[in-house]
Amino acid sequence: MRKADSTPTADEIAERADRGEDISAYFTNSGRMKRAIQRVNVDFTVEMLHELDAVASELNISRQAVIKSYLRQALDRHYQARDRAKS
């Protein structure tokens, strides 16, 4: 059982919003918006998948996490190299 003065649940806030009540007090704008996710298909050779799986196992993370983190690192290096070439 919840205390009467505690913060309402998300469902309770949603019900208030559905009734047209002002629920702005429950939002602090201190969080960050999640960026939209776009799924893509990428073809890899069997050998590359084995390499990715080996790295994932070594780092104890998923194959997807390896791909995303390595791609992020490669993009960052690309932008750094491009910026150095401009200066």
Secondary structure, 3 states (H helix, E strand, C coil): CCCCCCCCCHHHHHHHHHCCCCCHHHCCCCCCCCCCCCCCCCCCCHHHHHHHHHHHHHHCCCHHHHHHHHHHHHHHHHHHHHHHHHC
